[in-house]
Amino acid sequence: MAIYKVTVATGDMVEAGTNNSISITLVGSNGESRQTTVSFLFLPGKEKSLSVHCGQDLGPIVLIRLHKWRLFLEDAWFCKDVRVTAPNGTLYRFPCYQWLEGVTTVEVREGSGKKLVDDKLQILKEHRHRELAARQEAYRWKNFAQGWPRCLNVDSIFELDSNIQFSRIRANNFTGFLIFQGASHFLSGFLLRRSSWNSLDEMRTIFSRTQGRDIGGCLVCCPLPFPLH
C-alpha cells in the first residue's frame, strides 16, 4: 500500500470557491490511482488536504486529473495549484491557475519545465498533443478585412473560454479606478475647468495624487488634455 499526501489550493479571488464536487486522479510512470473525492466545498484562498491510497507505488507523478461535477447548480472553481507528496517524501508541484466550469476533467502536468524531446512517456506525448489541439481550437484566426492584421475568429469575447477572457476581477478593478478618478477630478475642479493651466505647480495639485498608481500590474498615466501657458 502506497499513501500519497495531496494538497489542493483554491485561488484567493472572491468568486474562486465552489460547492461543486472535485475529485483527483494521480498519474505516475508506473500507473495511476483511483479517482478520489477531494471535497464538495471550496472556499477562496483555502486549501484542502487528503490522502490517496494506492495498491502500489506509482513511480514519479507526471500528471494529475482534476474532475469537476455538479449536483444541482453550476458553480465555477478556480484552482491555484496542487501539491503531491510521495511515500518516499518527494514533493511534486502542479501549477493550475485556471477556471474549471461545468462537468469537466482537466489534466495538469508536473511543474518542471520540459521540452517536447523530454517527453519519454507515451502518456505525456498524448497529453501534449491534446493540449496543442485544444489551443488551436481556442485560438482560431480570421481576416477582419483585406490588408488588416488577423484577429480572433469570434463575434464576442463571451464566446471565448473564461480562462482566455480578460479577468472579471481585473475588469472590476479598472472600472472602480475610473470611477474613483472621475470623482476625484470632479471634486478638484479638473473636469469643469474652462481655462488653460497657469503653471506646472497648479497641475501637480491634481495629478500628483494619482501619478504612478499601480492598478492590476499596469502603470496608469494621464495625458495632458489642456495647453500649458
N, C-alpha and C positions, 0 to 999 in steps of 0.2 A: 504494500500500500504506500503510495506517494501522496503527500499532502502539500498543496500549493497555497500560499497566503496571497490573497488578492485584495487590492485597494482600488476602488473606483471613485474618482473625484468629479463633481459637478461644477460647472462654471459659476462665477460669483455674480453674474448679472441678474437682474430682478426676475426675469422670466425663464431662467435656465432650468429650474427644477421641473419635475413631472410626477404625476401619480399613476402613470402607466407602468406596466411590468417590464423590468430589464433583467436579462439573463446573459450569461457569458459562456463561451467555449474557448478553452486553451488549445492551441495547435502547436505541437512540437515536432522536432525532426523524427521522432520515433512513434508518433501517434497523436491523438487528440483526446481531450477529456469529454465527458458527457456535458450537455447543456445544463448549467447550474443557475438557479434564480439568485439574483443579487438583492433586489428589493422591489417593493411596489410603491415606494415613496422616496423621492429625492428632493432635498432642499437646496437652494442656491448656496454655493460656496462650501458645501459639506461633503464629507467622504463616507463611503460605505466599505466595510471590511468583511471578508468572508473567507472560508477555507474551501478549496476544491479538492475533492478526494478522487484519486485515480488508481486504477488497478496496477499500474506500472509507471516507471519513470518515463516521462515524455521526451526526455532529451532537451536540448536548447529550445526555448519557446520562441517561435518565429512569427507567429500571428495570434491575434485574438479575434473572436467574433462577438460583437455586441448585438443581441437580439431584443427588439422592442415590439411589444404588442399591447393593445388596449382592451380593457373590459367593456367600457361604455364610451366615454368621450375621448377624443384625441387631445393629447397634451404633449407638445414637442419637448424634447430634452436636449440640453447642450452638455455634452461630455467633454470634460477638460482633459483628463488622461487616466490611464490605468497602469498600476504597478503590480508586478507579479514576482513573488519571492519563491524560488525553487527549494526543494528539500535540502539541497546542499548549500543554501544561503545565497545563491546567485540572484541578483536583482535585475529584472527586465522591465524596461520602461516603454510604454506605448502611448505617445502623444496623439490625442484625437482632435480636440479643438474643433468640433463640428456639431451641427444640429442633427438629431435623429427625429424624423417625422413619420407618422403613420405606422403601419406594421412593416417593419424592415429589419434587415440584418446588414451590419456594417463590419467590414474586415479592416483591421488596423495592423500594420507591420510594426515590428520591434524598432525602436527609435534610432538605432545605429545607421548612419548614412552609408548606403551601399549603391554600387553601380550595377548595371544590367549583368555584367560579366561575373559579379559576385554572387548571383543567384544560382546556387548549385542544386537546390531542391526544386523538384518539379512543381510543388505547391506554390513556391514563391514566384516561379516563372508564370504560372497561370494567374496568380494574383496580379502581377504587374500587367499582364495582357488585359485582364478585366478592368483594371484601373484606367489604362490608356483608352480603352473603348468607351468607358463612361465619360472621360474628359472630352473625347472627340464628339460625343453626343451632346454634352452640355455646352460646349463652345463651338457652335456652328456659325459660319460666316456667310454674309451676303453683300452684294454691292448695292448701296443705297441709291447711287446714281453714277452714270458713266463718268469716269475720271476721279471719283471720290474714293477715299480710303474705305476698305471693307469694314463692316460693323457686324454686331451680333445679329443672328437671324431670329429675332423675336420682335413682337409688336409692343411689348410692355415688360418692364423689369419684373413684374409679378409672375411672368411665365418662367423665370429662372428659378433654380433651386435656391432655397433660403441661405445656403452656405455661400452662394455667389452674389446674392443681393447685398447692397450696402447695409451694414448693420443697423437695425432699428434703434439700438441703444445709441450708436454714434449719431444717427439722424436726429434723434430727440435732443441730444446734447447740442448739436448745431442750431436746431430750432430754438431751444431755450436761450442759447447765447445771442442769437439775433434779436430775440425779444428783449433781452436784458440790455443789449447795446442800443436798440431803438429808444427804450425808455430813458436810458442814461443820457443819450444825446439830446433827447427832447427836453429833459429837465435842465441840461446845461445850456440850452438855447441854441444848440447846433442846427437842429432841423428847421427852425423857424428863422434862421439868420438870412437877411436880405442884402447885407453889405459885405465887402471884402475884408479879409483879415488885415489887421494893422501891424502885427509882428509875429515872429515865431513863438515868443513867450506866451502870447494870447492863445495860440493854437495848442501849446503844451498843456494848458489848463484843462483841456478836454481830452486830448489823445494820450496823455501820459498815464491815465488810469487804465487804458486798455492796451497800450503798446506792449507787444511781446507776450500777450496772453496765449497760453498753450491750450488748445481745445482738441482733444482726441488725437494728439500727436502732430497737429498741424499748426504752424505759426501763423496767426491771423494778423494780417497787415491791413491798414486802412489808407487808401489813396487820398490825395489832397483834392477835393472837389471844387475848391474856390481859388481864384487868383490871389497872389500874395503881393502887396504893395511894399 
